[in-house]
Amino acid sequence: MTSHVATLSPKGQITIPGQLRDALGIAAGDRVELQVLRDGTVLLRPITTTLDELFGSMPYDGPARSIAEINAGIAEAAAEAGSAGRDPA
């Protein structure tokens, strides 16, 4: 395990060293969870967004579609992706 040192700013902020950000896969603007354990150890882990959290985040104002229309649209998009040399998955 590699140890890193950070200094607390007057505003109570720390800068997470670049190597640690890279290892966690986080960047500016990402949310992280901080948890203090009984022994004083602080856990920091990235917060990942789930599909459940995204549900409903993009409003749809168009007409309601039937299952058959939705399936036809999916088939059409898959065919277009295939003809463009892309994997539709």
mmCIF file as gemmi writes it, N, C-alpha and C atoms, coordinates in Angstrom:
data_model
loop_
_atom_site.group_PDB
_atom_site.id
_atom_site.type_symbol
_atom_site.label_atom_id
_atom_site.label_alt_id
_atom_site.label_comp_id
_atom_site.label_asym_id
_atom_site.label_entity_id
_atom_site.label_seq_id
_atom_site.pdbx_PDB_ins_code
_atom_site.Cartn_x
_atom_site.Cartn_y
_atom_site.Cartn_z
_atom_site.occupancy
_atom_site.B_iso_or_equiv
_atom_site.pdbx_formal_charge
_atom_site.auth_seq_id
_atom_site.auth_asym_id
_atom_site.pdbx_PDB_model_num
ATOM 1 N N . MET Axp A 1 ? 0.848 -1.174 0 1 0 ? 1 A 1
ATOM 2 C CA . MET Axp A 1 ? 0 0 0 1 0 ? 1 A 1
ATOM 3 C C . MET Axp A 1 ? 0.895 1.239 0 1 0 ? 1 A 1
ATOM 4 N N . THR Axp A 2 ? 0.554 2.207 -0.833 1 0 ? 2 A 1
ATOM 5 C CA . THR Axp A 2 ? 1.305 3.449 -0.921 1 0 ? 2 A 1
ATOM 6 C C . THR Axp A 2 ? 0.634 4.496 -0.053 1 0 ? 2 A 1
ATOM 7 N N . SER Axp A 3 ? 1.429 5.256 0.676 1 0 ? 3 A 1
ATOM 8 C CA . SER Axp A 3 ? 0.903 6.304 1.538 1 0 ? 3 A 1
ATOM 9 C C . SER Axp A 3 ? 1.08 7.655 0.86 1 0 ? 3 A 1
ATOM 10 N N . HIS Axp A 4 ? 0.097 8.527 1.019 1 0 ? 4 A 1
ATOM 11 C CA . HIS Axp A 4 ? 0.151 9.876 0.465 1 0 ? 4 A 1
ATOM 12 C C . HIS Axp A 4 ? -0.136 10.864 1.589 1 0 ? 4 A 1
ATOM 13 N N . VAL Axp A 5 ? 0.445 12.042 1.491 1 0 ? 5 A 1
ATOM 14 C CA . VAL Axp A 5 ? 0.221 13.085 2.484 1 0 ? 5 A 1
ATOM 15 C C . VAL Axp A 5 ? -0.46 14.257 1.801 1 0 ? 5 A 1
ATOM 16 N N . ALA Axp A 6 ? -1.484 14.8 2.448 1 0 ? 6 A 1
ATOM 17 C CA . ALA Axp A 6 ? -2.177 15.979 1.937 1 0 ? 6 A 1
ATOM 18 C C . ALA Axp A 6 ? -2.301 16.978 3.084 1 0 ? 6 A 1
ATOM 19 N N . THR Axp A 7 ? -2.359 18.254 2.749 1 0 ? 7 A 1
ATOM 20 C CA . THR Axp A 7 ? -2.471 19.31 3.751 1 0 ? 7 A 1
ATOM 21 C C . THR Axp A 7 ? -3.874 19.897 3.725 1 0 ? 7 A 1
ATOM 22 N N . LEU Axp A 8 ? -4.448 20.081 4.886 1 0 ? 8 A 1
ATOM 23 C CA . LEU Axp A 8 ? -5.779 20.658 5.017 1 0 ? 8 A 1
ATOM 24 C C . LEU Axp A 8 ? -5.699 22.168 4.801 1 0 ? 8 A 1
ATOM 25 N N . SER Axp A 9 ? -6.525 22.686 3.895 1 0 ? 9 A 1
ATOM 26 C CA . SER Axp A 9 ? -6.535 24.128 3.614 1 0 ? 9 A 1
ATOM 27 C C . SER Axp A 9 ? -7.326 24.862 4.697 1 0 ? 9 A 1
ATOM 28 N N . PRO Axp A 10 ? -7.202 26.189 4.747 1 0 ? 10 A 1
ATOM 29 C CA . PRO Axp A 10 ? -7.991 26.959 5.721 1 0 ? 10 A 1
ATOM 30 C C . PRO Axp A 10 ? -9.503 26.753 5.559 1 0 ? 10 A 1
ATOM 31 N N . LYS Axp A 11 ? -9.946 26.354 4.366 1 0 ? 11 A 1
ATOM 32 C CA . LYS Axp A 11 ? -11.369 26.103 4.128 1 0 ? 11 A 1
ATOM 33 C C . LYS Axp A 11 ? -11.761 24.664 4.465 1 0 ? 11 A 1
ATOM 34 N N . GLY Axp A 12 ? -10.826 23.872 5.001 1 0 ? 12 A 1
ATOM 35 C CA . GLY Axp A 12 ? -11.129 22.489 5.349 1 0 ? 12 A 1
ATOM 36 C C . GLY Axp A 12 ? -11.058 21.542 4.171 1 0 ? 12 A 1
ATOM 37 N N . GLN Axp A 13 ? -10.384 21.94 3.104 1 0 ? 13 A 1
ATOM 38 C CA . GLN Axp A 13 ? -10.294 21.122 1.897 1 0 ? 13 A 1
ATOM 39 C C . GLN Axp A 13 ? -8.92 20.473 1.791 1 0 ? 13 A 1
ATOM 40 N N . ILE Axp A 14 ? -8.894 19.309 1.134 1 0 ? 14 A 1
ATOM 41 C CA . ILE Axp A 14 ? -7.625 18.667 0.805 1 0 ? 14 A 1
ATOM 42 C C . ILE Axp A 14 ? -7.611 18.387 -0.695 1 0 ? 14 A 1
ATOM 43 N N . THR Axp A 15 ? -6.428 18.328 -1.245 1 0 ? 15 A 1
ATOM 44 C CA . THR Axp A 15 ? -6.267 17.916 -2.635 1 0 ? 15 A 1
ATOM 45 C C . THR Axp A 15 ? -5.85 16.457 -2.627 1 0 ? 15 A 1
ATOM 46 N N . ILE Axp A 16 ? -6.618 15.631 -3.308 1 0 ? 16 A 1
ATOM 47 C CA . ILE Axp A 16 ? -6.284 14.21 -3.405 1 0 ? 16 A 1
ATOM 48 C C . ILE Axp A 16 ? -5.182 14.084 -4.45 1 0 ? 16 A 1
ATOM 49 N N . PRO Axp A 17 ? -4.031 13.514 -4.074 1 0 ? 17 A 1
ATOM 50 C CA . PRO Axp A 17 ? -2.924 13.402 -5.026 1 0 ? 17 A 1
ATOM 51 C C . PRO Axp A 17 ? -3.331 12.694 -6.321 1 0 ? 17 A 1
ATOM 52 N N . GLY Axp A 18 ? -2.711 13.101 -7.418 1 0 ? 18 A 1
ATOM 53 C CA . GLY Axp A 18 ? -3.034 12.579 -8.742 1 0 ? 18 A 1
ATOM 54 C C . GLY Axp A 18 ? -2.964 11.066 -8.839 1 0 ? 18 A 1
ATOM 55 N N . GLN Axp A 19 ? -1.925 10.459 -8.253 1 0 ? 19 A 1
ATOM 56 C CA . GLN Axp A 19 ? -1.798 8.996 -8.312 1 0 ? 19 A 1
ATOM 57 C C . GLN Axp A 19 ? -2.992 8.318 -7.645 1 0 ? 19 A 1
ATOM 58 N N . LEU Axp A 20 ? -3.46 8.901 -6.562 1 0 ? 20 A 1
ATOM 59 C CA . LEU Axp A 20 ? -4.603 8.342 -5.844 1 0 ? 20 A 1
ATOM 60 C C . LEU Axp A 20 ? -5.884 8.537 -6.648 1 0 ? 20 A 1
ATOM 61 N N . ARG Axp A 21 ? -6.055 9.727 -7.263 1 0 ? 21 A 1
ATOM 62 C CA . ARG Axp A 21 ? -7.229 9.967 -8.117 1 0 ? 21 A 1
ATOM 63 C C . ARG Axp A 21 ? -7.246 8.982 -9.276 1 0 ? 21 A 1
ATOM 64 N N . ASP Axp A 22 ? -6.085 8.775 -9.885 1 0 ? 22 A 1
ATOM 65 C CA . ASP Axp A 22 ? -5.993 7.823 -11.001 1 0 ? 22 A 1
ATOM 66 C C . ASP Axp A 22 ? -6.349 6.41 -10.547 1 0 ? 22 A 1
ATOM 67 N N . ALA Axp A 23 ? -5.831 6.005 -9.391 1 0 ? 23 A 1
ATOM 68 C CA . ALA Axp A 23 ? -6.094 4.656 -8.879 1 0 ? 23 A 1
ATOM 69 C C . ALA Axp A 23 ? -7.58 4.455 -8.579 1 0 ? 23 A 1
ATOM 70 N N . LEU Axp A 24 ? -8.253 5.524 -8.146 1 0 ? 24 A 1
ATOM 71 C CA . LEU Axp A 24 ? -9.684 5.443 -7.831 1 0 ? 24 A 1
ATOM 72 C C . LEU Axp A 24 ? -10.557 5.686 -9.049 1 0 ? 24 A 1
ATOM 73 N N . GLY Axp A 25 ? -9.948 6.182 -10.13 1 0 ? 25 A 1
ATOM 74 C CA . GLY Axp A 25 ? -10.717 6.478 -11.333 1 0 ? 25 A 1
ATOM 75 C C . GLY Axp A 25 ? -11.63 7.678 -11.159 1 0 ? 25 A 1
ATOM 76 N N . ILE Axp A 26 ? -11.181 8.667 -10.378 1 0 ? 26 A 1
ATOM 77 C CA . ILE Axp A 26 ? -12.003 9.855 -10.142 1 0 ? 26 A 1
ATOM 78 C C . ILE Axp A 26 ? -11.341 11.085 -10.747 1 0 ? 26 A 1
ATOM 79 N N . ALA Axp A 27 ? -12.169 12.085 -11.02 1 0 ? 27 A 1
ATOM 80 C CA . ALA Axp A 27 ? -11.684 13.337 -11.603 1 0 ? 27 A 1
ATOM 81 C C . ALA Axp A 27 ? -12.462 14.49 -10.976 1 0 ? 27 A 1
ATOM 82 N N . ALA Axp A 28 ? -12.064 15.703 -11.311 1 0 ? 28 A 1
ATOM 83 C CA . ALA Axp A 28 ? -12.73 16.896 -10.786 1 0 ? 28 A 1
ATOM 84 C C . ALA Axp A 28 ? -14.232 16.811 -11.036 1 0 ? 28 A 1
ATOM 85 N N . GLY Axp A 29 ? -15.009 17.115 -10.017 1 0 ? 29 A 1
ATOM 86 C CA . GLY Axp A 29 ? -16.462 17.092 -10.136 1 0 ? 29 A 1
ATOM 87 C C . GLY Axp A 29 ? -17.101 15.774 -9.744 1 0 ? 29 A 1
ATOM 88 N N . ASP Axp A 30 ? -16.302 14.695 -9.66 1 0 ? 30 A 1
ATOM 89 C CA . ASP Axp A 30 ? -16.851 13.402 -9.245 1 0 ? 30 A 1
ATOM 90 C C . ASP Axp A 30 ? -17.205 13.443 -7.758 1 0 ? 30 A 1
ATOM 91 N N . ARG Axp A 31 ? -18.188 12.645 -7.384 1 0 ? 31 A 1
ATOM 92 C CA . ARG Axp A 31 ? -18.58 12.556 -5.986 1 0 ? 31 A 1
ATOM 93 C C . ARG Axp A 31 ? -17.9 11.356 -5.347 1 0 ? 31 A 1
ATOM 94 N N . VAL Axp A 32 ? -17.495 11.531 -4.082 1 0 ? 32 A 1
ATOM 95 C CA . VAL Axp A 32 ? -16.881 10.444 -3.32 1 0 ? 32 A 1
ATOM 96 C C . VAL Axp A 32 ? -17.585 10.33 -1.976 1 0 ? 32 A 1
ATOM 97 N N . GLU Axp A 33 ? -17.544 9.143 -1.424 1 0 ? 33 A 1
ATOM 98 C CA . GLU Axp A 33 ? -18.096 8.895 -0.091 1 0 ? 33 A 1
ATOM 99 C C . GLU Axp A 33 ? -16.936 8.824 0.888 1 0 ? 33 A 1
ATOM 100 N N . LEU Axp A 34 ? -17.07 9.5 2.014 1 0 ? 34 A 1
ATOM 101 C CA . LEU Axp A 34 ? -16.069 9.447 3.077 1 0 ? 34 A 1
ATOM 102 C C . LEU Axp A 34 ? -16.71 8.794 4.291 1 0 ? 34 A 1
ATOM 103 N N . GLN Axp A 35 ? -15.989 7.861 4.891 1 0 ? 35 A 1
ATOM 104 C CA . GLN Axp A 35 ? -16.518 7.146 6.05 1 0 ? 35 A 1
ATOM 105 C C . GLN Axp A 35 ? -15.408 7.035 7.083 1 0 ? 35 A 1
ATOM 106 N N . VAL Axp A 36 ? -15.699 7.409 8.328 1 0 ? 36 A 1
ATOM 107 C CA . VAL Axp A 36 ? -14.717 7.311 9.406 1 0 ? 36 A 1
ATOM 108 C C . VAL Axp A 36 ? -14.994 6.032 10.191 1 0 ? 36 A 1
ATOM 109 N N . LEU Axp A 37 ? -13.976 5.173 10.273 1 0 ? 37 A 1
ATOM 110 C CA . LEU Axp A 37 ? -14.092 3.921 11.018 1 0 ? 37 A 1
ATOM 111 C C . LEU Axp A 37 ? -13.793 4.163 12.496 1 0 ? 37 A 1
ATOM 112 N N . ARG Axp A 38 ? -14.101 3.189 13.324 1 0 ? 38 A 1
ATOM 113 C CA . ARG Axp A 38 ? -13.908 3.327 14.779 1 0 ? 38 A 1
ATOM 114 C C . ARG Axp A 38 ? -12.473 3.665 15.154 1 0 ? 38 A 1
ATOM 115 N N . ASP Axp A 39 ? -11.525 3.122 14.402 1 0 ? 39 A 1
ATOM 116 C CA . ASP Axp A 39 ? -10.119 3.357 14.734 1 0 ? 39 A 1
ATOM 117 C C . ASP Axp A 39 ? -9.59 4.677 14.162 1 0 ? 39 A 1
ATOM 118 N N . GLY Axp A 40 ? -10.468 5.485 13.552 1 0 ? 40 A 1
ATOM 119 C CA . GLY Axp A 40 ? -10.058 6.77 12.992 1 0 ? 40 A 1
ATOM 120 C C . GLY Axp A 40 ? -9.643 6.703 11.536 1 0 ? 40 A 1
ATOM 121 N N . THR Axp A 41 ? -9.602 5.51 10.98 1 0 ? 41 A 1
ATOM 122 C CA . THR Axp A 41 ? -9.28 5.358 9.565 1 0 ? 41 A 1
ATOM 123 C C . THR Axp A 41 ? -10.395 5.971 8.729 1 0 ? 41 A 1
ATOM 124 N N . VAL Axp A 42 ? -10.012 6.694 7.698 1 0 ? 42 A 1
ATOM 125 C CA . VAL Axp A 42 ? -11.002 7.296 6.802 1 0 ? 42 A 1
ATOM 126 C C . VAL Axp A 42 ? -11.007 6.514 5.496 1 0 ? 42 A 1
ATOM 127 N N . LEU Axp A 43 ? -12.185 6.037 5.11 1 0 ? 43 A 1
ATOM 128 C CA . LEU Axp A 43 ? -12.358 5.368 3.821 1 0 ? 43 A 1
ATOM 129 C C . LEU Axp A 43 ? -12.873 6.39 2.824 1 0 ? 43 A 1
ATOM 130 N N . LEU Axp A 44 ? -12.323 6.386 1.641 1 0 ? 44 A 1
ATOM 131 C CA . LEU Axp A 44 ? -12.787 7.253 0.564 1 0 ? 44 A 1
ATOM 132 C C . LEU Axp A 44 ? -13.058 6.356 -0.624 1 0 ? 44 A 1
ATOM 133 N N . ARG Axp A 45 ? -14.277 6.407 -1.135 1 0 ? 45 A 1
ATOM 134 C CA . ARG Axp A 45 ? -14.585 5.583 -2.303 1 0 ? 45 A 1
ATOM 135 C C . ARG Axp A 45 ? -15.442 6.387 -3.266 1 0 ? 45 A 1
ATOM 136 N N . PRO Axp A 46 ? -15.232 6.159 -4.569 1 0 ? 46 A 1
ATOM 137 C CA . PRO Axp A 46 ? -16.03 6.877 -5.567 1 0 ? 46 A 1
ATOM 138 C C . PRO Axp A 46 ? -17.492 6.461 -5.492 1 0 ? 46 A 1
ATOM 139 N N . ILE Axp A 47 ? -18.373 7.409 -5.755 1 0 ? 47 A 1
ATOM 140 C CA . ILE Axp A 47 ? -19.801 7.119 -5.844 1 0 ? 47 A 1
ATOM 141 C C . ILE Axp A 47 ? -20.119 6.911 -7.315 1 0 ? 47 A 1
ATOM 142 N N . THR Axp A 48 ? -20.622 5.734 -7.631 1 0 ? 48 A 1
ATOM 143 C CA . THR Axp A 48 ? -20.986 5.445 -9.013 1 0 ? 48 A 1
ATOM 144 C C . THR Axp A 48 ? -22.494 5.556 -9.157 1 0 ? 48 A 1
ATOM 145 N N . THR Axp A 49 ? -22.926 6.066 -10.275 1 0 ? 49 A 1
ATOM 146 C CA . THR Axp A 49 ? -24.348 6.233 -10.548 1 0 ? 49 A 1
ATOM 147 C C . THR Axp A 49 ? -24.895 4.942 -11.142 1 0 ? 49 A 1
ATOM 148 N N . THR Axp A 50 ? -26.012 4.488 -10.595 1 0 ? 50 A 1
ATOM 149 C CA . THR Axp A 50 ? -26.639 3.27 -11.102 1 0 ? 50 A 1
ATOM 150 C C . THR Axp A 50 ? -27.727 3.626 -12.108 1 0 ? 50 A 1
ATOM 151 N N . LEU Axp A 51 ? -28.142 2.653 -12.885 1 0 ? 51 A 1
ATOM 152 C CA . LEU Axp A 51 ? -29.232 2.878 -13.834 1 0 ? 51 A 1
ATOM 153 C C . LEU Axp A 51 ? -30.515 3.272 -13.112 1 0 ? 51 A 1
ATOM 154 N N . ASP Axp A 52 ? -30.731 2.709 -11.927 1 0 ? 52 A 1
ATOM 155 C CA . ASP Axp A 52 ? -31.923 3.067 -11.152 1 0 ? 52 A 1
ATOM 156 C C . ASP Axp A 52 ? -31.926 4.554 -10.807 1 0 ? 52 A 1
ATOM 157 N N . GLU Axp A 53 ? -30.744 5.102 -10.506 1 0 ? 53 A 1
ATOM 158 C CA . GLU Axp A 53 ? -30.649 6.521 -10.177 1 0 ? 53 A 1
ATOM 159 C C . GLU Axp A 53 ? -30.886 7.396 -11.403 1 0 ? 53 A 1
ATOM 160 N N . LEU Axp A 54 ? -30.542 6.885 -12.579 1 0 ? 54 A 1
ATOM 161 C CA . LEU Axp A 54 ? -30.726 7.648 -13.809 1 0 ? 54 A 1
ATOM 162 C C . LEU Axp A 54 ? -32.151 7.585 -14.34 1 0 ? 54 A 1
ATOM 163 N N . PHE Axp A 55 ? -32.908 6.587 -13.903 1 0 ? 55 A 1
ATOM 164 C CA . PHE Axp A 55 ? -34.261 6.394 -14.42 1 0 ? 55 A 1
ATOM 165 C C . PHE Axp A 55 ? -35.08 7.665 -14.251 1 0 ? 55 A 1
ATOM 166 N N . GLY Axp A 56 ? -35.657 8.113 -15.339 1 0 ? 56 A 1
ATOM 167 C CA . GLY Axp A 56 ? -36.495 9.304 -15.304 1 0 ? 56 A 1
ATOM 168 C C . GLY Axp A 56 ? -35.735 10.609 -15.366 1 0 ? 56 A 1
ATOM 169 N N . SER Axp A 57 ? -34.414 10.56 -15.468 1 0 ? 57 A 1
ATOM 170 C CA . SER Axp A 57 ? -33.634 11.798 -15.481 1 0 ? 57 A 1
ATOM 171 C C . SER Axp A 57 ? -33.665 12.49 -16.838 1 0 ? 57 A 1
ATOM 172 N N . MET Axp A 58 ? -34.09 11.785 -17.872 1 0 ? 58 A 1
ATOM 173 C CA . MET Axp A 58 ? -34.191 12.375 -19.2 1 0 ? 58 A 1
ATOM 174 C C . MET Axp A 58 ? -35.652 12.321 -19.628 1 0 ? 58 A 1
ATOM 175 N N . PRO Axp A 59 ? -36.334 13.442 -19.524 1 0 ? 59 A 1
ATOM 176 C CA . PRO Axp A 59 ? -37.765 13.433 -19.84 1 0 ? 59 A 1
ATOM 177 C C . PRO Axp A 59 ? -38.035 13.136 -21.308 1 0 ? 59 A 1
ATOM 178 N N . TYR Axp A 60 ? -39.156 12.492 -21.563 1 0 ? 60 A 1
ATOM 179 C CA . TYR Axp A 60 ? -39.596 12.186 -22.929 1 0 ? 60 A 1
ATOM 180 C C . TYR Axp A 60 ? -40.949 12.843 -23.132 1 0 ? 60 A 1
ATOM 181 N N . ASP Axp A 61 ? -41.02 13.767 -24.087 1 0 ? 61 A 1
ATOM 182 C CA . ASP Axp A 61 ? -42.255 14.506 -24.333 1 0 ? 61 A 1
ATOM 183 C C . ASP Axp A 61 ? -43.005 14.009 -25.559 1 0 ? 61 A 1
ATOM 184 N N . GLY Axp A 62 ? -42.494 12.976 -26.211 1 0 ? 62 A 1
ATOM 185 C CA . GLY Axp A 62 ? -43.119 12.473 -27.433 1 0 ? 62 A 1
ATOM 186 C C . GLY Axp A 62 ? -44.334 11.612 -27.138 1 0 ? 62 A 1
ATOM 187 N N . PRO Axp A 63 ? -44.933 11.089 -28.19 1 0 ? 63 A 1
ATOM 188 C CA . PRO Axp A 63 ? -46.112 10.242 -28.018 1 0 ? 63 A 1
ATOM 189 C C . PRO Axp A 63 ? -45.731 8.894 -27.401 1 0 ? 63 A 1
ATOM 190 N N . ALA Axp A 64 ? -46.69 8.278 -26.724 1 0 ? 64 A 1
ATOM 191 C CA . ALA Axp A 64 ? -46.468 6.952 -26.156 1 0 ? 64 A 1
ATOM 192 C C . ALA Axp A 64 ? -46.236 5.956 -27.286 1 0 ? 64 A 1
ATOM 193 N N . ARG Axp A 65 ? -45.348 4.995 -27.064 1 0 ? 65 A 1
ATOM 194 C CA . ARG Axp A 65 ? -45.026 3.981 -28.069 1 0 ? 65 A 1
ATOM 195 C C . ARG Axp A 65 ? -45.445 2.61 -27.559 1 0 ? 65 A 1
ATOM 196 N N . SER Axp A 66 ? -45.896 1.766 -28.491 1 0 ? 66 A 1
ATOM 197 C CA . SER Axp A 66 ? -46.237 0.388 -28.131 1 0 ? 66 A 1
ATOM 198 C C . SER Axp A 66 ? -44.951 -0.43 -28.067 1 0 ? 66 A 1
ATOM 199 N N . ILE Axp A 67 ? -45.034 -1.6 -27.469 1 0 ? 67 A 1
ATOM 200 C CA . ILE Axp A 67 ? -43.88 -2.503 -27.409 1 0 ? 67 A 1
ATOM 201 C C . ILE Axp A 67 ? -43.409 -2.84 -28.818 1 0 ? 67 A 1
ATOM 202 N N . ALA Axp A 68 ? -44.324 -3.063 -29.739 1 0 ? 68 A 1
ATOM 203 C CA . ALA Axp A 68 ? -43.962 -3.383 -31.126 1 0 ? 68 A 1
ATOM 204 C C . ALA Axp A 68 ? -43.191 -2.225 -31.757 1 0 ? 68 A 1
ATOM 205 N N . GLU Axp A 69 ? -43.623 -0.992 -31.508 1 0 ? 69 A 1
ATOM 206 C CA . GLU Axp A 69 ? -42.913 0.17 -32.06 1 0 ? 69 A 1
ATOM 207 C C . GLU Axp A 69 ? -41.525 0.316 -31.446 1 0 ? 69 A 1
ATOM 208 N N . ILE Axp A 70 ? -41.422 0.074 -30.147 1 0 ? 70 A 1
ATOM 209 C CA . ILE Axp A 70 ? -40.121 0.145 -29.475 1 0 ? 70 A 1
ATOM 210 C C . ILE Axp A 70 ? -39.185 -0.914 -30.038 1 0 ? 70 A 1
ATOM 211 N N . ASN Axp A 71 ? -39.674 -2.154 -30.176 1 0 ? 71 A 1
ATOM 212 C CA . ASN Axp A 71 ? -38.846 -3.233 -30.726 1 0 ? 71 A 1
ATOM 213 C C . ASN Axp A 71 ? -38.42 -2.937 -32.157 1 0 ? 71 A 1
ATOM 214 N N . ALA Axp A 72 ? -39.313 -2.353 -32.956 1 0 ? 72 A 1
ATOM 215 C CA . ALA Axp A 72 ? -38.965 -1.994 -34.336 1 0 ? 72 A 1
ATOM 216 C C . ALA Axp A 72 ? -37.872 -0.93 -34.342 1 0 ? 72 A 1
ATOM 217 N N . GLY Axp A 73 ? -37.954 0.031 -33.442 1 0 ? 73 A 1
ATOM 218 C CA . GLY Axp A 73 ? -36.926 1.066 -33.344 1 0 ? 73 A 1
ATOM 219 C C . GLY Axp A 73 ? -35.581 0.501 -32.942 1 0 ? 73 A 1
ATOM 220 N N . ILE Axp A 74 ? -35.595 -0.451 -32.019 1 0 ? 74 A 1
ATOM 221 C CA . ILE Axp A 74 ? -34.353 -1.105 -31.595 1 0 ? 74 A 1
ATOM 222 C C . ILE Axp A 74 ? -33.744 -1.872 -32.76 1 0 ? 74 A 1
ATOM 223 N N . ALA Axp A 75 ? -34.568 -2.62 -33.496 1 0 ? 75 A 1
ATOM 224 C CA . ALA Axp A 75 ? -34.081 -3.39 -34.647 1 0 ? 75 A 1
ATOM 225 C C . ALA Axp A 75 ? -33.502 -2.461 -35.706 1 0 ? 75 A 1
ATOM 226 N N . GLU Axp A 76 ? -34.157 -1.34 -35.938 1 0 ? 76 A 1
ATOM 227 C CA . GLU Axp A 76 ? -33.672 -0.377 -36.932 1 0 ? 76 A 1
ATOM 228 C C . GLU Axp A 76 ? -32.323 0.208 -36.51 1 0 ? 76 A 1
ATOM 229 N N . ALA Axp A 77 ? -32.193 0.581 -35.242 1 0 ? 77 A 1
ATOM 230 C CA . ALA Axp A 77 ? -30.927 1.133 -34.752 1 0 ? 77 A 1
ATOM 231 C C . ALA Axp A 77 ? -29.814 0.095 -34.825 1 0 ? 77 A 1
ATOM 232 N N . ALA Axp A 78 ? -30.133 -1.167 -34.507 1 0 ? 78 A 1
ATOM 233 C CA . ALA Axp A 78 ? -29.135 -2.234 -34.582 1 0 ? 78 A 1
ATOM 234 C C . ALA Axp A 78 ? -28.689 -2.452 -36.021 1 0 ? 78 A 1
ATOM 235 N N . ALA Axp A 79 ? -29.631 -2.397 -36.962 1 0 ? 79 A 1
ATOM 236 C CA . ALA Axp A 79 ? -29.29 -2.573 -38.381 1 0 ? 79 A 1
ATOM 237 C C . ALA Axp A 79 ? -28.41 -1.431 -38.862 1 0 ? 79 A 1
ATOM 238 N N . GLU Axp A 80 ? -28.735 -0.208 -38.446 1 0 ? 80 A 1
ATOM 239 C CA . GLU Axp A 80 ? -27.917 0.944 -38.835 1 0 ? 80 A 1
ATOM 240 C C . GLU Axp A 80 ? -26.515 0.839 -38.253 1 0 ? 80 A 1
ATOM 241 N N . ALA Axp A 81 ? -26.414 0.409 -37.003 1 0 ? 81 A 1
ATOM 242 C CA . ALA Axp A 81 ? -25.104 0.257 -36.377 1 0 ? 81 A 1
ATOM 243 C C . ALA Axp A 81 ? -24.299 -0.816 -37.093 1 0 ? 81 A 1
ATOM 244 N N . GLY Axp A 82 ? -24.963 -1.904 -37.479 1 0 ? 82 A 1
ATOM 245 C CA . GLY Axp A 82 ? -24.278 -2.98 -38.198 1 0 ? 82 A 1
ATOM 246 C C . GLY Axp A 82 ? -23.803 -2.536 -39.562 1 0 ? 82 A 1
ATOM 247 N N . SER Axp A 83 ? -24.606 -1.738 -40.253 1 0 ? 83 A 1
ATOM 248 C CA . SER Axp A 83 ? -24.213 -1.286 -41.59 1 0 ? 83 A 1
ATOM 249 C C . SER Axp A 83 ? -23.101 -0.253 -41.531 1 0 ? 83 A 1
ATOM 250 N N . ALA Axp A 84 ? -22.922 0.362 -40.367 1 0 ? 84 A 1
ATOM 251 C CA . ALA Axp A 84 ? -21.846 1.342 -40.208 1 0 ? 84 A 1
ATOM 252 C C . ALA Axp A 84 ? -20.566 0.669 -39.726 1 0 ? 84 A 1
ATOM 253 N N . GLY Axp A 85 ? -20.593 -0.665 -39.622 1 0 ? 85 A 1
ATOM 254 C CA . GLY Axp A 85 ? -19.408 -1.404 -39.2 1 0 ? 85 A 1
ATOM 255 C C . GLY Axp A 85 ? -19.209 -1.407 -37.7 1 0 ? 85 A 1
ATOM 256 N N . ARG Axp A 86 ? -20.238 -1.034 -36.956 1 0 ? 86 A 1
ATOM 257 C CA . ARG Axp A 86 ? -20.131 -1.02 -35.502 1 0 ? 86 A 1
ATOM 258 C C . ARG Axp A 86 ? -20.869 -2.208 -34.929 1 0 ? 86 A 1
ATOM 259 N N . ASP Axp A 87 ? -20.419 -2.634 -33.765 1 0 ? 87 A 1
ATOM 260 C CA . ASP Axp A 87 ? -21.107 -3.693 -33.039 1 0 ? 87 A 1
ATOM 261 C C . ASP Axp A 87 ? -22.328 -3.075 -32.377 1 0 ? 87 A 1
ATOM 262 N N . PRO Axp A 88 ? -23.548 -3.551 -32.642 1 0 ? 88 A 1
ATOM 263 C CA . PRO Axp A 88 ? -24.739 -2.929 -32.08 1 0 ? 88 A 1
ATOM 264 C C . PRO Axp A 88 ? -24.875 -3.108 -30.576 1 0 ? 88 A 1
ATOM 265 N N . ALA Axp A 89 ? -24.066 -3.949 -29.973 1 0 ? 89 A 1
ATOM 266 C CA . ALA Axp A 89 ? -24.185 -4.188 -28.528 1 0 ? 89 A 1
ATOM 267 C C . ALA Axp A 89 ? -23.587 -3.078 -27.727 1 0 ? 89 A 1
